[in-house]
Amino acid sequence: METINFTIKQWAEDDRPREKVLSKGKSSLSDAELLAILIGSGSRNETAVELCKRLLNTYNNDLTLLARQGVKELMLFIGIGEAKTVSIIAALELGQRRRMADQLLQDRITCSKDVFELMQPLLGDLDHEEFWVLLLSNSNKINFKLALSKGGMTGIVVDVRLLFKAALDHRATGLILVHNHPSGKLKPSEADISLTKKIREGGKIMDVSLLDHVIVTEFGYYSFADEGIL
């Protein structure tokens, strides 16, 4: 028996993604339908929505996991060429940037969770370690945030002199250290603890307080201050 593949134009109007946005609002659409609007068309054998459902299913319907994929990975899917790949990557990046912008509107750090919410979009899904410092004013507002070092999957080297130079340049009275663990493990290493103590002692000399050191993973965080080991 021959299988007939229907295009989106042959669907009931309420089932078409663009029409659903206009008639029911953006929240009525599934992730696959939103992606289908981005890519515009499917292939000879499947609609744009079916194609996007297949794509999402490959990544366990996890948009964060999808956002980690590069051009080469996405173009392996039949029906997704370079233009569609770029559209998907650009849209997911915009989502990340919007989340970061929302966090920056509330730029006063009140607790370790604020640090996690601010830095997780930057560090949470990286496959290598990065070490950042947040430079704070007397009222715990962020004067500046700086990436001090990038490394491999197992460690990084941090130049403490550059850290304190940045603190002085931006007239910071407090600082918060942030780095990620690509392994997903939240427990600090001995090197993490040793570096934290070194920076804390240096801060006492420079009259710059170390307020916290937060380890970020994709789904959680570890705060030295919360754990009482600063």
ABEGO torsion letter per residue (X at the ends): XBBBBBBAAABBAAABAAAAAAAAEAAABBAAAAAAAAAGBBBAABBAAAAAAAAAAAAGGBAAAAAABBAAAAAABBGBBAAAAAAAAAAAAAAAAAAAAAAAABABBABAAAAAAAAAAAAAABABBBBBBBBBBAAGBBABBBBABBBBAAEBBBBAAAAAAAAAAAGBABBBBBBBBAAGBABBBAAAAAAAAAAAAAAAAAGBBBABBBBBBAABBBBAAAAGAX
